[in-house]
Amino acid sequence: AGPTPDQGQRPRFSELRCPTCIMSSGVPIDPVCFQHYNELQLQHKLRWIVFGVQDNCIKFFASGDASKKGREAWNEFTGTGNMPDAECKYGVFDLDISIDDGVHERENSKIVFVNWADDNAKIKTKMVHASSKDAFRKGLSGVAVDYQAADRDELKYENMLEMKASELKIPKGSLEKMMSS
């Protein structure tokens, strides 16, 4: 039968996988990720969530409660404690949008999927991250837009808003209001 891992052999890849993870292309996904996502999308208990690859599985890392909004919540979400330099993470952010068409003002909410792959991350880390992103992202229903960031400037609140305003259908007046808050 051959030597077992405790006899000096490296464990097979299948032995390294998280036993509760769902397999996809790339690395498997811990089902807890989807439970947290439902708290954000359906129950609106969370403002943001960060996920990442750990132990050959996509896992939940951190979340922020829904009490903070706008730039304050975005800065907490994208800070180095959650989106560290030289690493790769996935994140979802529940963005509140105030739409003022001149006649009516209404609140809306859109989910932004953030793919943080710092330019300074190791090549292997970026490869595993990239090969796992699509399958993970497809499991998150209700995401309005995808946003890719590779450096700290791209993670700034105003840069994300400027780049994604048309996809998010944010009127110019509403965008200016969001940028100034």
VOPAGU-2260 file (C-alpha; in pm, 1 decimal, decimal comma):
REM VOPAGU-2260
SITE   aa  ch    i         X         Y         Z
SITE  ALA   A    0       0,0       0,0       0,0
SITE  GLY   A    1     301,5     232,1      27,1
SITE  PRO   A    2     421,6     457,3     305,2
SITE  THR   A    3     169,3     667,7     494,7
SITE  PRO   A    4     221,2    1042,9     555,5
SITE  ASP   A    5     342,0     980,3     911,2
SITE  GLN   A    6     623,9     766,2     770,8
SITE  GLY   A    7     797,8    1066,3     614,8
SITE  GLN   A    8     595,8    1096,8     293,3
SITE  ARG   A    9     424,7    1422,4     205,0
SITE  PRO   A   10      44,8    1400,2     237,6
SITE  ARG   A   11    -153,1    1375,1     -85,5
SITE  PHE   A   12    -330,1    1697,3    -191,3
SITE  SER   A   13    -668,7    1539,0    -115,7
SITE  GLU   A   14    -555,8    1485,7     244,6
SITE  LEU   A   15    -480,6    1858,9     281,0
SITE  ARG   A   16    -829,7    1978,3     192,7
SITE  CYS   A   17   -1072,0    2111,7     446,2
SITE  PRO   A   18   -1321,5    1825,8     503,4
SITE  THR   A   19   -1621,3    2063,2     517,3
SITE  CYS   A   20   -1531,7    2259,0     202,1
SITE  ILE   A   21   -1729,4    2255,6    -122,3
SITE  MET   A   22   -1510,6    2181,3    -424,5
SITE  SER   A   23   -1493,8    2423,0    -716,5
SITE  SER   A   24   -1233,5    2501,3    -976,4
SITE  GLY   A   25    -929,4    2625,8    -789,2
SITE  VAL   A   26    -962,6    2554,1    -418,0
SITE  PRO   A   27   -1270,7    2437,5    -224,6
SITE  ILE   A   28   -1504,4    2681,5     -48,9
SITE  ASP   A   29   -1597,6    2654,0     318,3
SITE  PRO   A   30   -1982,3    2660,7     340,4
SITE  VAL   A   31   -1952,9    2908,3     630,9
SITE  CYS   A   32   -1864,4    3170,5     365,6
SITE  PHE   A   33   -2214,8    3145,6     219,3
SITE  GLN   A   34   -2375,8    3161,5     563,9
SITE  HIS   A   35   -2199,4    3492,9     630,5
SITE  TYR   A   36   -2288,1    3617,9     282,8
SITE  ASN   A   37   -2657,2    3550,5     353,8
SITE  GLU   A   38   -2626,5    3763,7     669,2
SITE  LEU   A   39   -2511,1    4049,3     447,3
SITE  GLN   A   40   -2737,8    4001,8     146,7
SITE  LEU   A   41   -3063,4    3875,2     295,3
SITE  GLN   A   42   -3059,6    3979,6     659,4
SITE  HIS   A   43   -2860,5    4306,3     621,2
SITE  LYS   A   44   -2678,5    4237,7     949,2
SITE  LEU   A   45   -2336,8    4298,6     792,4
SITE  ARG   A   46   -2189,9    4584,9     585,5
SITE  TRP   A   47   -1888,9    4394,3     452,5
SITE  ILE   A   48   -1713,8    4055,0     456,0
SITE  VAL   A   49   -1357,5    3949,1     373,7
SITE  PHE   A   50   -1269,5    3598,3     254,8
SITE  GLY   A   51    -935,5    3444,9     164,8
SITE  VAL   A   52    -754,7    3123,9      81,6
SITE  GLN   A   53    -619,0    2948,1     388,3
SITE  ASP   A   54    -519,9    2580,8     422,7
SITE  ASN   A   55    -617,5    2520,0      57,2
SITE  CYS   A   56    -974,8    2638,1     113,2
SITE  ILE   A   57   -1161,1    2969,3      72,5
SITE  LYS   A   58   -1258,1    3074,7     423,6
SITE  PHE   A   59   -1432,0    3358,4     606,2
SITE  PHE   A   60   -1185,1    3607,9     757,4
SITE  ALA   A   61   -1365,7    3914,8     889,6
SITE  SER   A   62   -1687,0    4116,9     874,2
SITE  GLY   A   63   -1820,5    4456,5     972,2
SITE  ASP   A   64   -2165,1    4525,4    1113,2
SITE  ALA   A   65   -2419,9    4726,7     918,3
SITE  SER   A   66   -2413,2    5027,2    1154,3
SITE  LYS   A   67   -2123,8    5194,1     969,4
SITE  LYS   A   68   -2186,2    5329,2     620,5
SITE  GLY   A   69   -2015,2    5490,4     324,9
SITE  ARG   A   70   -1651,9    5593,7     338,7
SITE  GLU   A   71   -1611,9    5500,3     707,4
SITE  ALA   A   72   -1725,3    5141,0     645,1
SITE  TRP   A   73   -1526,5    5116,3     318,7
SITE  ASN   A   74   -1206,5    5234,0     490,5
SITE  GLU   A   75   -1251,5    4973,7     763,6
SITE  PHE   A   76   -1323,5    4705,2     500,3
SITE  THR   A   77   -1019,0    4787,9     287,2
SITE  GLY   A   78    -776,6    4865,1     571,2
SITE  THR   A   79    -453,1    4667,8     599,4
SITE  GLY   A   80    -601,6    4456,0     878,9
SITE  ASN   A   81    -858,4    4313,4     634,3
SITE  MET   A   82    -693,0    4359,5     294,9
SITE  PRO   A   83    -324,6    4318,6     388,9
SITE  ASP   A   84     -39,7    4436,6     169,2
SITE  ALA   A   85     132,2    4159,8     -31,1
SITE  GLU   A   86    -172,2    3931,1       2,7
SITE  CYS   A   87    -486,5    3841,3    -188,3
SITE  LYS   A   88    -842,3    3851,6     -51,8
SITE  TYR   A   89   -1199,5    3851,7    -178,1
SITE  GLY   A   90   -1452,8    4084,2     -26,2
SITE  VAL   A   91   -1814,7    4188,0     -55,0
SITE  PHE   A   92   -1941,8    4531,4      41,9
SITE  ASP   A   93   -2304,7    4638,6      75,5
SITE  LEU   A   94   -2296,8    4989,7     -71,9
SITE  ASP   A   95   -2579,5    5228,2      14,2
SITE  ILE   A   96   -2670,6    5456,9    -272,6
SITE  SER   A   97   -2890,9    5762,2    -237,9
SITE  ILE   A   98   -3052,2    5823,5    -575,3
SITE  ASP   A   99   -3184,3    6174,2    -631,4
SITE  ASP   A  100   -3333,0    6227,2    -976,8
SITE  GLY   A  101   -3445,7    6580,6    -895,2
SITE  VAL   A  102   -3802,7    6471,9    -823,5
SITE  HIS   A  103   -3764,7    6183,6    -581,7
SITE  GLU   A  104   -3488,3    6072,7    -349,3
SITE  ARG   A  105   -3465,8    5707,0    -261,9
SITE  GLU   A  106   -3219,0    5476,1     -93,3
SITE  ASN   A  107   -3085,6    5172,2    -270,8
SITE  SER   A  108   -2823,7    4914,7    -187,3
SITE  LYS   A  109   -2584,3    4733,8    -423,3
SITE  ILE   A  110   -2334,5    4460,5    -343,4
SITE  VAL   A  111   -1980,2    4511,5    -472,6
SITE  PHE   A  112   -1749,8    4208,4    -505,2
SITE  VAL   A  113   -1387,2    4314,6    -449,2
SITE  ASN   A  114   -1099,7    4107,5    -578,6
SITE  TRP   A  115    -790,6    4230,1    -389,9
SITE  ALA   A  116    -472,2    4091,3    -545,4
SITE  ASP   A  117    -189,0    4317,7    -430,9
SITE  ASP   A  118      80,9    4364,8    -694,1
SITE  ASN   A  119     335,5    4266,8    -426,6
SITE  ALA   A  120     174,2    3929,3    -343,3
SITE  LYS   A  121     367,8    3613,8    -427,7
SITE  ILE   A  122     302,8    3475,7    -776,8
SITE  LYS   A  123     175,1    3139,3    -647,9
SITE  THR   A  124     -65,5    3317,3    -411,8
SITE  LYS   A  125    -201,3    3527,6    -699,9
SITE  MET   A  126    -237,4    3220,4    -922,3
SITE  VAL   A  127    -437,3    3023,1    -662,7
SITE  HIS   A  128    -646,6    3331,9    -588,2
SITE  ALA   A  129    -721,3    3397,0    -957,5
SITE  SER   A  130    -804,2    3034,4   -1037,9
SITE  SER   A  131   -1054,3    3019,1    -750,2
SITE  LYS   A  132   -1225,6    3356,7    -795,7
SITE  ASP   A  133   -1481,5    3275,3   -1066,2
SITE  ALA   A  134   -1628,7    2968,6    -897,7
SITE  PHE   A  135   -1650,4    3151,0    -564,1
SITE  ARG   A  136   -1798,1    3465,2    -718,9
SITE  LYS   A  137   -2066,3    3262,8    -904,3
SITE  GLY   A  138   -2184,6    3125,7    -570,0
SITE  LEU   A  139   -2263,0    3478,3    -445,6
SITE  SER   A  140   -2598,3    3568,9    -597,6
SITE  GLY   A  141   -2706,3    3931,1    -597,3
SITE  VAL   A  142   -2366,4    4091,7    -658,0
SITE  ALA   A  143   -2412,7    4405,7    -870,3
SITE  VAL   A  144   -2052,2    4466,4    -980,4
SITE  ASP   A  145   -1704,8    4320,7    -960,2
SITE  TYR   A  146   -1413,8    4544,9    -867,1
SITE  GLN   A  147   -1048,0    4449,4    -911,2
SITE  ALA   A  148    -781,0    4624,2    -703,3
SITE  ALA   A  149    -406,9    4563,9    -711,8
SITE  ASP   A  150    -272,6    4855,5    -507,0
SITE  ARG   A  151    -378,7    5083,1    -220,5
SITE  ASP   A  152    -484,7    5366,8    -454,9
SITE  GLU   A  153    -731,5    5139,1    -631,3
SITE  LEU   A  154    -882,8    5046,6    -293,4
SITE  LYS   A  155    -976,5    5408,8    -216,4
SITE  TYR   A  156   -1350,6    5469,3    -181,1
SITE  GLU   A  157   -1363,0    5751,1    -436,6
SITE  ASN   A  158   -1165,7    5550,7    -695,2
SITE  MET   A  159   -1403,4    5256,1    -667,6
SITE  LEU   A  160   -1705,2    5489,0    -698,1
SITE  GLU   A  161   -1563,3    5668,0   -1002,7
SITE  MET   A  162   -1477,8    5343,9   -1180,3
SITE  LYS   A  163   -1807,7    5168,7   -1104,6
SITE  ALA   A  164   -2061,3    5456,5   -1101,3
SITE  SER   A  165   -2203,3    5375,3   -1444,8
SITE  GLU   A  166   -2236,2    5001,7   -1372,2
SITE  LEU   A  167   -2402,2    5084,0   -1039,6
SITE  LYS   A  168   -2629,4    5334,7   -1217,6
SITE  ILE   A  169   -2542,0    5616,2    -977,4
SITE  PRO   A  170   -2662,3    5955,3   -1110,8
SITE  LYS   A  171   -2395,7    6227,1   -1123,5
SITE  GLY   A  172   -2554,3    6434,5    -842,4
SITE  SER   A  173   -2579,0    6128,4    -618,3
SITE  LEU   A  174   -2219,4    6031,9    -696,2
SITE  GLU   A  175   -2094,6    6378,5    -599,2
SITE  LYS   A  176   -2289,2    6356,2    -272,1
SITE  MET   A  177   -2142,3    6010,1    -195,7
SITE  MET   A  178   -1787,3    6128,0    -273,6
SITE  SER   A  179   -1814,3    6426,9     -40,9
SITE  SER   A  180   -1950,4    6231,6     256,8
